[in-house]
Amino acid sequence: MATIFSKIIAGEIPSYKVAENEQFYAFLDINPLAKGHTLVVPKKEVDYIFDLPDDELAQMHVFAKSVAKAIEKCIPCQRIGVAVLGLEVPHAHIHLVPINSETDMIFSNPKLKLTEQEFKDIASSIFQAWKKI
């Protein structure tokens, strides 16, 4: 059975896409810790990130780096935090979270409540920045 992320990649479930290439898809987390909180997933359905072949894992991180650079251009922050938890959805993914302190990466923190328009505006600005990288 396809994961929720596979359904998002296939367009069966809507998402706020910020970047995409042949192998990877990046979209805004709908329960974000911060504006611009993005998930990067391989299009190939793999449960555990460290089960990806070495070359694909490396390519995923390079893709995530390009997305992080785009987020930095759009969201005021000191850094982009990176987390791989891997227990929420059985599909490998990387969280990219704009942060100003380490406590911004505590996943039990309250999540932001953004409007659909805010999500669309953030996704569009990151996507436009990513296309220029």
C-alpha positions as CSV (number, residue, x, y, z in Angstrom):
1,M,0.0,0.0,0.0
2,A,1.3,3.4,-1.0
3,T,2.4,5.8,1.8
4,I,0.9,9.2,2.2
5,F,4.1,10.7,0.7
6,S,3.8,8.4,-2.4
7,K,0.2,9.7,-2.8
8,I,1.4,13.3,-2.5
9,I,4.2,12.7,-5.1
10,A,1.6,11.1,-7.4
11,G,-0.7,14.1,-7.0
12,E,-3.5,12.0,-5.3
13,I,-3.2,14.2,-2.2
14,P,-2.6,17.9,-2.6
15,S,0.6,19.5,-1.3
16,Y,2.5,22.7,-1.3
17,K,5.4,21.8,-3.6
18,V,8.6,23.8,-3.2
19,A,11.0,21.7,-5.4
20,E,11.0,18.6,-7.6
21,N,13.4,16.7,-9.8
22,E,13.4,13.2,-11.3
23,Q,14.3,11.5,-8.0
24,F,13.0,13.8,-5.2
25,Y,10.1,15.9,-4.1
26,A,10.0,18.7,-1.5
27,F,6.9,20.1,0.0
28,L,5.8,22.2,3.0
29,D,5.0,20.3,6.2
30,I,1.3,20.9,6.9
31,N,2.0,20.9,10.6
32,P,5.1,23.1,10.6
33,L,7.4,24.0,13.5
34,A,8.2,27.2,11.6
35,K,7.2,29.0,8.4
36,G,9.0,27.2,5.6
37,H,9.3,23.8,7.4
38,T,9.8,21.5,4.4
39,L,9.9,17.8,3.9
40,V,12.3,16.3,1.3
41,V,11.4,12.8,0.1
42,P,12.7,10.3,-2.5
43,K,10.1,9.5,-5.2
44,K,11.1,5.9,-4.7
45,E,9.2,4.5,-1.7
46,V,11.8,3.4,0.9
47,D,10.9,3.2,4.6
48,Y,14.2,3.9,6.2
49,I,16.5,6.6,4.9
50,F,19.6,4.5,5.5
51,D,18.2,1.7,3.3
52,L,18.7,4.0,0.3
53,P,21.7,3.1,-1.8
54,D,24.7,5.3,-1.0
55,D,24.5,7.3,-4.3
56,E,20.8,8.0,-3.8
57,L,21.3,9.0,-0.2
58,A,24.1,11.4,-1.2
59,Q,21.9,12.8,-4.1
60,M,19.0,13.3,-1.6
61,H,21.2,15.4,0.7
62,V,22.5,17.5,-2.3
63,F,18.9,18.1,-3.3
64,A,17.9,19.0,0.3
65,K,20.8,21.4,0.3
66,S,19.5,23.3,-2.7
67,V,16.0,23.4,-1.1
68,A,17.6,24.7,2.1
69,K,19.4,27.5,0.2
70,A,16.1,28.5,-1.3
71,I,14.3,28.5,2.0
72,E,17.1,30.8,3.4
73,K,16.4,33.3,0.7
74,C,12.7,33.5,1.6
75,I,12.4,32.9,5.4
76,P,14.3,35.1,7.8
77,C,16.4,32.7,10.0
78,Q,19.9,32.0,11.2
79,R,20.1,28.5,9.8
80,I,18.1,25.7,8.3
81,G,17.9,22.8,10.8
82,V,18.0,19.3,9.5
83,A,16.3,16.3,11.1
84,V,15.7,12.7,10.1
85,L,13.3,11.1,12.5
86,G,11.7,8.5,10.3
87,L,9.0,7.2,12.6
88,E,6.0,9.3,11.6
89,V,5.6,8.0,8.0
90,P,7.1,4.8,6.6
91,H,8.8,6.7,3.7
92,A,12.3,8.2,4.1
93,H,12.2,11.9,4.6
94,I,14.3,14.9,5.7
95,H,12.9,17.8,7.7
96,L,14.3,21.2,6.8
97,V,13.3,23.7,9.5
98,P,14.2,27.4,9.5
99,I,15.6,28.1,13.0
100,N,16.9,30.9,15.1
101,S,17.7,28.7,18.2
102,E,18.2,25.0,18.9
103,T,14.9,24.9,20.7
104,D,13.1,25.7,17.4
105,M,13.8,22.0,16.4
106,I,12.0,20.4,19.3
107,F,9.3,18.4,17.5
108,S,6.9,18.4,20.5
109,N,6.7,22.2,20.2
110,P,3.3,23.6,19.3
111,K,2.8,23.6,15.5
112,L,2.0,26.8,13.6
113,K,-1.5,27.3,12.2
114,L,-1.1,28.8,8.8
115,T,-3.9,29.7,6.3
116,E,-4.0,28.1,2.9
117,Q,-3.0,31.4,1.4
118,E,0.1,31.6,3.7
119,F,1.1,28.0,2.7
120,K,0.6,28.9,-1.0
121,D,2.6,32.1,-0.7
122,I,5.5,30.4,1.2
123,A,5.6,27.5,-1.2
124,S,5.6,29.8,-4.3
125,S,8.4,32.0,-2.9
126,I,10.6,29.0,-2.1
127,F,9.9,27.4,-5.4
128,Q,10.8,30.6,-7.3
129,A,14.0,30.9,-5.3
130,W,14.9,27.2,-5.8
131,K,14.5,27.5,-9.6
132,K,17.3,30.2,-9.6
133,I,19.7,28.0,-7.6
